[in-house]
């Protein structure tokens, strides 16, 4: 699985999300997901939303996934664009 495939799945499940996915080996991934759907959700709930978007690929094609999740307001508060 490629970073673009993962990004596309997450964006399809979380419309309007900003998603960046990196990988050096196409097995271990790191993703930044900034989505309005995360508003009012705890970190675990946010991660579950992302894992749900990826379905059975987690633990198969995606051996490991490091997640950084934020709402747009939180992301702006970090001084990020």
Buried (B, 14 or more C-beta within 10 A) or exposed (E): BEBEBBBBBBBEBBEEBBBEBEBEEBEEBBBBBBBEBBEEBEEEEBBEBBBEBBEEBBEEBBEEBEBEBBBBEEBEEEEEE
